[in-house]
Amino acid sequence: MAAATIDVAGIGNAIVDVIAHADESFLAAEGFAKGAMTLIDAARADALYDRMGPAIESSGGSAGNTMAGVASLGGTGAYIGKVRDDLLGEVFRHDITAMGVAFQTAPASTGPGTARCLILVTPDGQRTMGTYLGACVDLGPEDIDPAVIGAAQVTYLEGYLFDPPRAKEAFRKAAAIAHAAGRQVALSLSDPFCVGRHRDDFLHLVAGEIDILFANEAEICSLYETEDFDQAAAAVRGHVAIAALTRSAAGSVIIANDKAHTIAAAPVARVVDTTGAGDLYASGVLFGLTKGLPLPTCGAIGSLCAAEIISHVGARPEAALDKLVASAGLV
Amino acid sequence: MAAATIDVAGIGNAIVDVIAHADESFLAAEGFAKGAMTLIDAARADALYDRMGPAIESSGGSAGNTMAGVASLGGTGAYIGKVRDDLLGEVFRHDITAMGVAFQTAPASTGPGTARCLILVTPDGQRTMGTYLGACVDLGPEDIDPAVIGAAQVTYLEGYLFDPPRAKEAFRKAAAIAHAAGRQVALSLSDPFCVGRHRDDFLHLVAGEIDILFANEAEICSLYETEDFDQAAAAVRGHVAIAALTRSAAGSVIIANDKAHTIAAAPVARVVDTTGAGDLYASGVLFGLTKGLPLPTCGAIGSLCAAEIISHVGARPEAALDKLVASAGLV
């Protein structure tokens, strides 16, 4: 097996976030489940944009955010995802390549525009999302470059990829290439409703193909259809080599073999916007794993990255994460 | 004279900001004067965007930012400025109307795209700007709605309007309408280099047509071609009814008739990005003036608004300014 030249290859829905403040009554009026991601069509996205408050635009996408974090930590990364050849597509491409992440996926030249996620941040810092998948529906197995996946120590896949029709084929092709090359495959469960939409697929994947699993409490409970976190954590043990389960302010638990490591959340002066918390936690854990660091250290780096991202609006790091981690004495 | 139904009507270059972190050496390599605004053409904007770091997009424009601040304070506002009928133009329109500011200027349907300001924020929080004026060059006197200007207690003009070719005609038409209706005209000098480009125009305006002047230390010194702030402050006295002169962390001085009120800066835990500091200071002072508040209170509201804007990335307020001002006991 050749040495990996890429630490992490991420595959996801390539999305530009449109982030606005909103109050709880606005969420209720729009029919959104607070804290969740709802898929919306172009017409609903336009209507929602008309009604929502002033916004900022920032590149997003769960795996895109994670790869930006890996790069900011000093890791080498590649990203696969589908934008259109439009202005938002250029923005997405600029932002991820400017982080130093390789992004070679050809943009769609026809069809729907680059995906947008309309994010409503409530006064408590929680984010609720309406996603118009746009050009993401065009991602297919032809977009998976075997050279990239074969060269990556970990291929990281977001569960949201099961929403567009052909991306799951891309997902499966990538996982097969990675394993054939002796590499590891990581999955994030993304969202409890996403888990609900694709539970059978995810259960088969987790039991058979995933080496490293990321999930929050609601997602892992949804996967195993239980309301008891400990029961869900027990169920996942044995299915994957490593399960990193996040619990918001209560930190996280990393389960590997017979051990469970409890990781504290890093302190945050004020939670401004939780968008990207899970994505950046994954950045830290994946970076640590690819550097061969002990699991508690991987988790602590994840906590630190998550704390940075929730201290400001937007899901891409503002601070240089490598310096934060060095200041904290973690590397 | 009919009662004013609009507190402030702002006229400016309608711009979307593209904000990235950069270090001093990047500014030097790009040939930018730190802290200033440099006009760039489309090709240079594209080349700079390719080289700069990951960014966020946020509606901007000096007077646009000021109007967003006036609206957040609870004032009624209107905005006049030129976008194209493209995606960035839609973003600009959405963001200012979502604040509650009336924005009726027809977009250009041909010609260059909506203006972009590429903003480089250095680790000290200072911002340095490269502006591609795009569709702003199409703003002309035909875009000035006499009904809007006649109904506004104050018409606020940004000095940057003297950069595109026909906007100064719009500027002069608006000032004439405002004065004919018995209203006041305010001007921001915008930037010391902008003052250098248009010093004669600005000197005539300040001496003859401007009631309320906003300038920072470098701008007022550039206007009167002196290095001595006190000398510049003495020169402006008598030219305008009110001159609000900002001095960064040293606060501001508001000169009116024979009095000079010294206003303290509001405390900021960490200066993240100074973009919009002057614009939001103007929001506070203009809001206070239209509500008939004493000048020291107007200045204190300006300081508070400036402190909010420099505590985060971007030049549009994240917090509800009316609540901040109420919490501080200023209204």
Chai-1 contact restraints between the chains, C-beta under 6 A:
chainA,res_idxA,chainB,res_idxB,connection_type,confidence,min_distance_angstrom,max_distance_angstrom,comment,restraint_id
A,G53,B,A98,contact,1.0,0.0,6.0,A-B,restraint_1
A,P54,B,D95,contact,1.0,0.0,6.0,A-B,restraint_2
A,P54,B,A98,contact,1.0,0.0,6.0,A-B,restraint_3
A,P54,B,M99,contact,1.0,0.0,6.0,A-B,restraint_4
A,I56,B,I56,contact,1.0,0.0,6.0,A-B,restraint_5
A,I56,B,S58,contact,1.0,0.0,6.0,A-B,restraint_6
A,I56,B,G314,contact,1.0,0.0,6.0,A-B,restraint_7
A,E57,B,E57,contact,1.0,0.0,6.0,A-B,restraint_8
A,S58,B,I56,contact,1.0,0.0,6.0,A-B,restraint_9
A,L87,B,L87,contact,1.0,0.0,6.0,A-B,restraint_10
A,D95,B,P54,contact,1.0,0.0,6.0,A-B,restraint_11
A,A98,B,G53,contact,1.0,0.0,6.0,A-B,restraint_12
A,A98,B,P54,contact,1.0,0.0,6.0,A-B,restraint_13
A,M99,B,P54,contact,1.0,0.0,6.0,A-B,restraint_14
A,G314,B,I56,contact,1.0,0.0,6.0,A-B,restraint_15
